[in-house]
Amino acid sequence: MGIPFIQKAYVGSYVVRQQLARRKRYPLVLMLEPLFRCNLACAGCGKIDYPEAILDQRLSLKDCLAAVDECGAPVVSIAGGEPLLHKEISGIVEGIIARRKFVYLCTNALLLEKRLGQFKPSPFFVWSVHLDGNEHMHDQSVSQTGVYKRAVAAIRAAKARGFRVNINCTLFKGADPQQVAAFFDEVQAIGVDGITVSPGYAYERAPDQQHFLNRAATKQLFRDVFRRGRGARAWSFSQSSLFLDFLAGNQQYRCTPWGNPTRTVFGWQRPCYLLGEGYASSFRELMEETDWDRYGTGNYEKCADCMVHSGFEATAVTDAVRHPLKALTVALRGVRTEGEMAPELPLDGQRPAQYVFSQHVERKLIEITKAKTGAEQPAATP
């Protein structure tokens, strides 16, 4: 079972409470990025191409737990960068678990075996290992050979110690459906507890801009993959059945970016995990002062091809709570892989892209320089 019952119960009751309170916008998963530094340099990543001064920044243990408390989401996904490079990462995980939040620690697994002893198995804790397909696919994706084998060895070691382990798989243009299906079979055979899958997003800062999928290609790819797995029932996904149905083109969903708010070294990221077009100083400011209607497929050119889980999983979960029979039907019968797809959202009214990512980088560098200069000034003589 990709999502354990205790997590389904916690998250389900949380969503029901939000619905009963008639809250229009509420967080489901906090995307916590305590650092951008990584020990890989993947061509499709837009999270690591920053100046050294910014890559050296960290959110402290105190900052991280304050963000968890401020946000209140029942699930926290710790991403990066590579979180295991953070010296306080075990304390961050312990503090979140103590708050009865579910923690997904995303990692490329290069340091996983070395750091396993710093963590304890818990029903509230999951290792989320980045694997973008079989050995050839993954090593090509991360631009380094041998990474797949090390990640698989780390997964086996974590499972041997009693940890829950998922894989986080991102698919790009050119992915072969038969190879992807075989890969899902392979990782389940080595004992992973769940699979999180998503199409890649074309980050502005990503070096490789040629291998991202458009929406039509995304839907066809996932139909072709799921068809080889009995409508996805052959595999244990750590995602809602309706999100998988959306990937295969059977649901017309709008993005709910506030469902996965992101806290980074810059602040609370607007509007979502994938787009950094400004930052709020507090979670309340993010939720109340962001012009959400300016973003999403059909509203903004940068969002036109996005079908990523960080934007649409919260939409699917809310739909599942409102329409449990629909979600159950998809879960039991499998994702439909033939026939007409749901209509696409119209794009004729979307505003053009604005390329503003460098502005917050420049502001942060000025802030870092001022802080460093101030620290280097001699203390005043009393």
Kinemage of the C-alpha trace (Angstrom):
@kinemage 1
@onewidth
@group {chain A} dominant
@subgroup {mainchain}
@vectorlist {calphas} color= white
{ca met a 1} P 0.000 0.000 0.000
{ca gly a 2} L 1.623 3.234 -1.159
{ca ile a 3} L -0.051 5.403 1.460
{ca pro a 4} L -0.503 3.741 4.877
{ca phe a 5} L -3.927 3.853 6.511
{ca ile a 6} L -2.777 6.087 9.377
{ca gln a 7} L -1.688 8.749 6.887
{ca lys a 8} L -4.895 8.470 4.883
{ca ala a 9} L -6.893 8.899 8.091
{ca tyr a 10} L -4.894 11.906 9.302
{ca val a 11} L -4.893 13.701 5.962
{ca gly a 12} L -8.501 12.804 5.173
{ca ser a 13} L -9.770 14.149 8.494
{ca tyr a 14} L -7.684 17.290 8.018
{ca val a 15} L -9.193 17.950 4.573
{ca val a 16} L -12.720 17.307 5.885
{ca arg a 17} L -12.149 19.857 8.678
{ca gln a 18} L -11.011 22.443 6.141
{ca gln a 19} L -14.047 21.744 3.980
{ca leu a 20} L -16.446 21.986 6.922
{ca ala a 21} L -14.839 25.289 7.902
{ca arg a 22} L -15.410 26.416 4.289
{ca arg a 23} L -11.809 27.421 3.810
{ca lys a 24} L -11.194 28.158 0.145
{ca arg a 25} L -7.425 27.758 0.363
{ca tyr a 26} L -5.413 25.636 2.754
{ca pro a 27} L -2.063 23.764 2.635
{ca leu a 28} L -1.831 20.015 2.244
{ca val a 29} L 1.939 19.456 1.936
{ca leu a 30} L 4.648 21.857 3.067
{ca met a 31} L 7.547 21.809 0.616
{ca leu a 32} L 10.493 22.591 2.879
{ca glu a 33} L 13.809 23.386 1.195
{ca pro a 34} L 16.396 23.993 3.906
{ca leu a 35} L 19.181 24.374 1.305
{ca phe a 36} L 19.805 24.409 -2.449
{ca arg a 37} L 23.275 22.800 -2.333
{ca cys a 38} L 23.447 19.347 -3.930
{ca asn a 39} L 26.077 16.689 -4.619
{ca leu a 40} L 24.672 16.090 -8.108
{ca ala a 41} L 24.158 18.451 -11.048
{ca cys a 42} L 21.147 17.090 -12.947
{ca ala a 43} L 20.543 18.713 -16.342
{ca gly a 44} L 16.798 19.054 -15.739
{ca cys a 45} L 17.078 20.639 -12.282
{ca gly a 46} L 16.307 24.298 -11.693
{ca lys a 47} L 17.127 24.278 -7.986
{ca ile a 48} L 20.917 24.286 -7.923
{ca asp a 49} L 21.990 26.920 -10.438
{ca tyr a 50} L 22.686 29.666 -7.918
{ca pro a 51} L 25.804 31.637 -6.947
{ca glu a 52} L 28.008 30.005 -4.309
{ca ala a 53} L 26.955 32.521 -1.657
{ca ile a 54} L 23.336 31.363 -1.966
{ca leu a 55} L 24.239 27.675 -2.195
{ca asp a 56} L 25.996 28.145 1.148
{ca gln a 57} L 22.796 29.375 2.837
{ca arg a 58} L 20.807 27.121 5.188
{ca leu a 59} L 17.520 27.277 7.017
{ca ser a 60} L 18.293 26.506 10.661
{ca leu a 61} L 16.527 23.874 12.744
{ca lys a 62} L 14.592 26.704 14.385
{ca asp a 63} L 13.614 28.182 11.003
{ca cys a 64} L 12.411 24.839 9.704
{ca leu a 65} L 10.252 23.992 12.704
{ca ala a 66} L 8.843 27.515 12.758
{ca ala a 67} L 7.791 27.054 9.115
{ca val a 68} L 6.100 23.735 9.983
{ca asp a 69} L 4.189 25.377 12.836
{ca glu a 70} L 3.305 28.460 10.805
{ca cys a 71} L 1.988 26.454 7.859
{ca gly a 72} L 0.143 23.678 9.705
{ca ala a 73} L 0.063 21.224 6.778
{ca pro a 74} L -0.246 17.554 7.837
{ca val a 75} L 2.585 16.448 5.510
{ca val a 76} L 6.081 17.893 5.105
{ca ser a 77} L 8.254 17.086 2.097
{ca ile a 78} L 11.884 18.021 2.751
{ca ala a 79} L 13.553 18.702 -0.572
{ca gly a 80} L 16.498 20.675 -1.898
{ca gly a 81} L 19.220 20.472 -3.054
{ca glu a 82} L 20.255 17.402 -1.122
{ca pro a 83} L 18.832 17.545 2.430
{ca leu a 84} L 21.373 15.043 3.795
{ca leu a 85} L 24.051 17.702 3.307
{ca his a 86} L 22.344 19.738 6.049
{ca lys a 87} L 24.091 19.223 9.402
{ca glu a 88} L 20.845 19.564 11.369
{ca ile a 89} L 18.691 17.368 9.146
{ca ser a 90} L 18.140 14.591 11.705
{ca gly a 91} L 16.987 17.160 14.274
{ca ile a 92} L 14.658 18.719 11.719
{ca val a 93} L 13.081 15.335 11.000
{ca glu a 94} L 12.751 14.507 14.715
{ca gly a 95} L 11.127 17.864 15.428
{ca ile a 96} L 8.558 17.424 12.661
{ca ile a 97} L 7.700 13.878 13.725
{ca ala a 98} L 7.264 15.099 17.317
{ca arg a 99} L 4.552 17.387 15.935
{ca arg a 100} L 2.757 14.338 14.467
{ca lys a 101} L 3.390 15.433 10.902
{ca phe a 102} L 4.268 12.994 8.125
{ca val a 103} L 7.781 13.560 6.796
{ca tyr a 104} L 9.026 12.643 3.332
{ca leu a 105} L 12.788 13.164 3.197
{ca cys a 106} L 13.747 13.495 -0.475
{ca thr a 107} L 17.262 12.337 -1.302
{ca asn a 108} L 19.408 11.168 -4.192
{ca ala a 109} L 20.632 8.489 -1.716
{ca leu a 110} L 24.351 9.069 -2.270
{ca leu a 111} L 24.735 9.776 1.476
{ca leu a 112} L 21.856 7.623 2.684
{ca glu a 113} L 23.729 4.555 3.909
{ca lys a 114} L 26.269 6.754 5.718
{ca arg a 115} L 23.528 8.721 7.505
{ca leu a 116} L 21.020 5.930 8.277
{ca gly a 117} L 22.161 5.624 11.887
{ca gln a 118} L 21.083 9.218 12.588
{ca phe a 119} L 17.405 8.385 11.950
{ca lys a 120} L 14.817 6.058 13.468
{ca pro a 121} L 11.997 4.222 11.678
{ca ser a 122} L 8.582 5.747 12.351
{ca pro a 123} L 5.093 5.484 10.829
{ca phe a 124} L 5.444 9.253 10.301
{ca phe a 125} L 8.702 9.017 8.349
{ca val a 126} L 9.444 8.011 4.740
{ca trp a 127} L 12.650 8.102 2.718
{ca ser a 128} L 11.786 9.412 -0.763
{ca val a 129} L 14.610 8.326 -3.065
{ca his a 130} L 15.025 10.044 -6.401
{ca leu a 131} L 15.065 7.462 -9.222
{ca asp a 132} L 14.116 8.528 -12.746
{ca gly a 133} L 13.884 5.069 -14.258
{ca asn a 134} L 16.185 2.089 -14.731
{ca glu a 135} L 19.970 2.307 -14.493
{ca his a 136} L 20.457 3.791 -17.955
{ca met a 137} L 17.536 6.242 -17.653
{ca his a 138} L 18.451 7.445 -14.174
{ca asp a 139} L 22.190 7.834 -14.659
{ca gln a 140} L 21.482 9.783 -17.837
{ca ser a 141} L 18.966 11.968 -15.984
{ca val a 142} L 21.407 12.831 -13.177
{ca ser a 143} L 24.346 13.203 -15.586
{ca gln a 144} L 26.540 10.746 -13.662
{ca thr a 145} L 27.173 7.012 -13.940
{ca gly a 146} L 26.870 4.646 -11.002
{ca val a 147} L 24.241 6.675 -9.120
{ca tyr a 148} L 21.437 4.187 -9.757
{ca lys a 149} L 23.365 1.271 -8.243
{ca arg a 150} L 24.260 3.291 -5.147
{ca ala a 151} L 20.648 4.396 -4.718
{ca val a 152} L 19.335 0.824 -4.970
{ca ala a 153} L 21.930 -0.373 -2.438
{ca ala a 154} L 20.833 2.404 -0.079
{ca ile a 155} L 17.163 1.466 -0.499
{ca arg a 156} L 17.952 -2.131 0.440
{ca ala a 157} L 19.922 -0.964 3.484
{ca ala a 158} L 17.093 1.313 4.652
{ca lys a 159} L 14.501 -1.428 4.228
{ca ala a 160} L 16.714 -3.835 6.170
{ca arg a 161} L 16.616 -1.389 9.105
{ca gly a 162} L 12.838 -1.147 9.056
{ca phe a 163} L 12.332 2.194 7.288
{ca arg a 164} L 9.547 2.986 4.848
{ca val a 165} L 11.068 3.848 1.462
{ca asn a 166} L 9.414 5.382 -1.574
{ca ile a 167} L 10.880 6.353 -4.895
{ca asn a 168} L 10.289 9.706 -6.559
{ca cys a 169} L 10.314 9.321 -10.351
{ca thr a 170} L 10.222 12.194 -12.839
{ca leu a 171} L 9.577 11.363 -16.497
{ca phe a 172} L 10.846 13.403 -19.431
{ca lys a 173} L 10.347 13.534 -23.182
{ca gly a 174} L 11.617 10.372 -24.821
{ca ala a 175} L 10.736 8.063 -21.929
{ca asp a 176} L 9.854 4.616 -23.268
{ca pro a 177} L 6.564 3.315 -21.755
{ca gln a 178} L 7.725 -0.303 -21.770
{ca gln a 179} L 10.960 0.608 -19.964
{ca val a 180} L 9.085 2.730 -17.413
{ca ala a 181} L 6.631 -0.086 -16.700
{ca ala a 182} L 9.484 -2.572 -16.318
{ca phe a 183} L 11.219 -0.134 -13.965
{ca phe a 184} L 8.102 0.099 -11.753
{ca asp a 185} L 8.067 -3.714 -11.603
{ca glu a 186} L 11.761 -3.696 -10.702
{ca val a 187} L 11.551 -1.239 -7.807
{ca gln a 188} L 8.574 -3.030 -6.308
{ca ala a 189} L 10.567 -6.253 -6.463
{ca ile a 190} L 13.336 -4.692 -4.352
{ca gly a 191} L 10.798 -3.734 -1.707
{ca val a 192} L 9.924 -0.049 -2.078
{ca asp a 193} L 6.710 0.864 -0.313
{ca gly a 194} L 5.391 3.375 -2.821
{ca ile a 195} L 6.029 5.247 -6.042
{ca thr a 196} L 5.594 8.971 -6.613
{ca val a 197} L 5.580 9.830 -10.300
{ca ser a 198} L 5.351 13.119 -12.147
{ca pro a 199} L 6.189 14.664 -15.523
{ca gly a 200} L 9.169 17.003 -15.484
{ca tyr a 201} L 8.657 20.737 -15.274
{ca ala a 202} L 10.634 23.180 -17.443
{ca tyr a 203} L 12.416 25.190 -14.754
{ca glu a 204} L 13.694 28.509 -16.081
{ca arg a 205} L 17.116 27.801 -14.594
{ca ala a 206} L 17.389 24.202 -15.847
{ca pro a 207} L 20.341 23.722 -18.244
{ca asp a 208} L 18.382 21.239 -20.401
{ca gln a 209} L 15.215 22.806 -21.852
{ca gln a 210} L 14.722 20.272 -24.664
{ca his a 211} L 13.377 17.252 -22.799
{ca phe a 212} L 10.270 18.509 -21.022
{ca leu a 213} L 6.855 17.135 -21.950
{ca asn a 214} L 3.862 19.169 -23.114
{ca arg a 215} L 0.423 18.242 -21.784
{ca ala a 216} L -0.655 16.146 -24.760
{ca ala a 217} L 2.577 14.130 -24.661
{ca thr a 218} L 2.305 13.740 -20.883
{ca lys a 219} L -1.191 12.257 -21.074
{ca gln a 220} L -0.284 9.841 -23.841
{ca leu a 221} L 2.890 8.726 -22.063
{ca phe a 222} L 1.059 7.945 -18.834
{ca arg a 223} L -1.725 6.143 -20.665
{ca asp a 224} L 0.877 4.003 -22.413
{ca val a 225} L 2.648 3.286 -19.099
{ca phe a 226} L -0.483 2.580 -17.055
{ca arg a 227} L -1.878 0.311 -19.770
{ca arg a 228} L 1.075 -1.992 -19.137
{ca gly a 229} L 0.263 -2.092 -15.425
{ca arg a 230} L -3.453 -2.917 -15.487
{ca gly a 231} L -4.482 0.716 -15.315
{ca ala a 232} L -1.725 1.386 -12.740
{ca arg a 233} L -3.174 -1.209 -10.333
{ca ala a 234} L -0.065 -3.372 -10.720
{ca trp a 235} L 1.974 -0.832 -8.764
{ca ser a 236} L 1.737 0.823 -5.361
{ca phe a 237} L 1.634 4.590 -5.828
{ca ser a 238} L 2.004 7.075 -2.999
{ca gln a 239} L -0.516 9.321 -4.726
{ca ser a 240} L -4.253 9.618 -5.043
{ca ser a 241} L -5.980 7.549 -7.716
{ca leu a 242} L -7.552 10.697 -9.145
{ca phe a 243} L -4.176 12.366 -9.657
{ca leu a 244} L -3.035 9.318 -11.643
{ca asp a 245} L -6.295 9.552 -13.584
{ca phe a 246} L -5.511 13.207 -14.264
{ca leu a 247} L -2.055 12.310 -15.624
{ca ala a 248} L -3.744 9.958 -18.092
{ca gly a 249} L -6.023 12.754 -19.327
{ca asn a 250} L -9.245 11.622 -17.675
{ca gln a 251} L -9.771 14.550 -15.289
{ca gln a 252} L -9.831 18.265 -16.020
{ca tyr a 253} L -8.212 19.905 -12.995
{ca arg a 254} L -7.032 23.378 -12.208
{ca cys a 255} L -3.843 23.897 -10.251
{ca thr a 256} L -4.061 24.641 -6.518
{ca pro a 257} L -0.549 26.012 -5.836
{ca trp a 258} L -1.394 26.954 -2.246
{ca gly a 259} L -1.880 23.234 -1.543
{ca asn a 260} L 1.911 22.746 -1.588
{ca pro a 261} L 3.407 25.977 -0.209
{ca thr a 262} L 7.197 26.232 -0.340
{ca arg a 263} L 9.595 27.636 2.265
{ca thr a 264} L 13.184 28.224 1.113
{ca val a 265} L 16.187 30.297 2.178
{ca phe a 266} L 14.566 33.177 0.261
{ca gly a 267} L 11.281 33.001 2.213
{ca trp a 268} L 7.808 31.699 1.282
{ca gln a 269} L 7.963 31.184 -2.479
{ca arg a 270} L 5.359 32.676 -4.809
{ca pro a 271} L 3.389 31.145 -6.340
{ca cys a 272} L 4.511 27.512 -5.984
{ca tyr a 273} L 7.340 25.012 -5.659
{ca leu a 274} L 8.068 25.249 -9.387
{ca leu a 275} L 7.906 28.996 -9.969
{ca gly a 276} L 9.884 31.519 -7.945
{ca glu a 277} L 8.406 34.877 -8.876
{ca gly a 278} L 8.625 36.555 -5.517
{ca tyr a 279} L 8.741 35.708 -1.845
{ca ala a 280} L 6.569 36.462 1.172
{ca ser a 281} L 8.011 37.025 4.631
{ca ser a 282} L 5.333 34.887 6.317
{ca phe a 283} L 2.941 32.082 5.457
{ca arg a 284} L -0.031 34.335 6.145
{ca glu a 285} L 1.323 36.927 3.721
{ca leu a 286} L 1.818 34.199 1.098
{ca met a 287} L -1.775 32.982 1.424
{ca glu a 288} L -3.521 36.319 1.773
{ca glu a 289} L -1.532 38.631 -0.478
{ca thr a 290} L -0.631 36.426 -3.444
{ca asp a 291} L -2.747 37.059 -6.542
{ca trp a 292} L -3.440 33.378 -7.160
{ca asp a 293} L -5.661 34.050 -10.184
{ca arg a 294} L -2.605 35.189 -12.156
{ca tyr a 295} L -1.174 31.657 -12.139
{ca gly a 296} L -2.088 28.176 -13.330
{ca thr a 297} L -2.807 26.558 -16.689
{ca gly a 298} L -4.892 28.924 -18.775
{ca asn a 299} L -3.812 31.940 -16.718
{ca tyr a 300} L -0.045 32.093 -17.241
{ca glu a 301} L 2.193 30.993 -20.093
{ca lys a 302} L 4.779 29.362 -17.802
{ca cys a 303} L 2.047 27.088 -16.420
{ca ala a 304} L 0.672 25.970 -19.794
{ca asp a 305} L 2.229 22.488 -19.867
{ca cys a 306} L 2.459 21.798 -16.140
{ca met a 307} L 0.871 18.624 -14.747
{ca val a 308} L 3.219 18.192 -11.787
{ca his a 309} L 2.015 16.643 -8.521
{ca ser a 310} L 3.067 19.684 -6.474
{ca gly a 311} L 0.444 21.679 -8.353
{ca phe a 312} L -2.332 19.158 -8.913
{ca glu a 313} L -2.151 16.489 -6.198
{ca ala a 314} L -3.921 18.760 -3.699
{ca thr a 315} L -6.667 19.338 -6.292
{ca ala a 316} L -7.099 15.595 -6.727
{ca val a 317} L -7.137 14.918 -2.972
{ca thr a 318} L -9.830 17.538 -2.427
{ca asp a 319} L -11.843 16.026 -5.277
{ca ala a 320} L -11.447 12.563 -3.727
{ca val a 321} L -12.778 13.778 -0.364
{ca arg a 322} L -15.732 15.450 -2.068
{ca his a 323} L -16.406 12.502 -4.388
{ca pro a 324} L -15.146 9.356 -2.623
{ca leu a 325} L -17.069 6.982 -4.889
{ca lys a 326} L -15.359 8.396 -7.969
{ca ala a 327} L -11.955 7.970 -6.341
{ca leu a 328} L -12.794 4.442 -5.182
{ca thr a 329} L -13.988 3.478 -8.660
{ca val a 330} L -10.703 4.568 -10.237
{ca ala a 331} L -8.723 2.817 -7.492
{ca leu a 332} L -10.599 -0.476 -8.022
{ca arg a 333} L -11.013 -0.457 -11.807
{ca gly a 334} L -7.747 1.253 -12.613
{ca val a 335} L -6.931 4.331 -14.641
{ca arg a 336} L -8.705 4.433 -17.996
{ca thr a 337} L -6.145 4.237 -20.799
{ca glu a 338} L -8.392 4.260 -23.869
{ca gly a 339} L -11.075 6.532 -25.243
{ca glu a 340} L -11.631 10.260 -25.306
{ca met a 341} L -9.672 12.464 -22.922
{ca ala a 342} L -11.116 15.232 -20.788
{ca pro a 343} L -11.198 18.638 -22.519
{ca glu a 344} L -8.112 20.810 -22.179
{ca leu a 345} L -8.226 24.124 -20.374
{ca pro a 346} L -8.233 26.990 -22.908
{ca leu a 347} L -4.970 28.910 -23.222
{ca asp a 348} L -6.146 31.863 -25.285
{ca gly a 349} L -6.530 34.097 -22.216
{ca gln a 350} L -3.191 33.369 -20.568
{ca arg a 351} L -0.789 36.232 -19.866
{ca pro a 352} L 2.731 36.083 -21.308
{ca ala a 353} L 5.653 34.784 -19.252
{ca gln a 354} L 7.701 37.180 -17.162
{ca tyr a 355} L 11.321 36.260 -16.530
{ca val a 356} L 11.968 37.629 -13.081
{ca phe a 357} L 13.870 34.838 -11.320
{ca ser a 358} L 17.118 36.822 -11.167
{ca gln a 359} L 15.626 39.649 -9.110
{ca his a 360} L 15.275 37.735 -5.847
{ca val a 361} L 18.746 36.243 -6.373
{ca glu a 362} L 20.242 39.725 -6.633
{ca arg a 363} L 18.363 40.918 -3.547
{ca lys a 364} L 19.531 37.902 -1.555
{ca leu a 365} L 23.140 38.455 -2.562
{ca ile a 366} L 22.926 42.071 -1.378
{ca glu a 367} L 21.429 40.872 1.922
{ca ile a 368} L 24.201 38.292 2.374
{ca thr a 369} L 26.890 40.874 1.588
{ca lys a 370} L 25.441 43.367 4.068
{ca ala a 371} L 25.200 40.722 6.789
{ca lys a 372} L 28.775 39.588 6.173
{ca thr a 373} L 30.092 43.138 6.100
{ca gly a 374} L 28.309 43.941 9.343
{ca ala a 375} L 29.724 40.834 11.012
{ca glu a 376} L 33.234 41.830 9.962
{ca gln a 377} L 32.993 45.312 11.513
{ca pro a 378} L 34.868 45.584 14.819
{ca ala a 379} L 32.696 45.862 17.901
{ca ala a 380} L 32.277 49.363 19.269
{ca thr a 381} L 34.383 50.187 22.331
{ca pro a 382} L 32.162 50.787 25.373
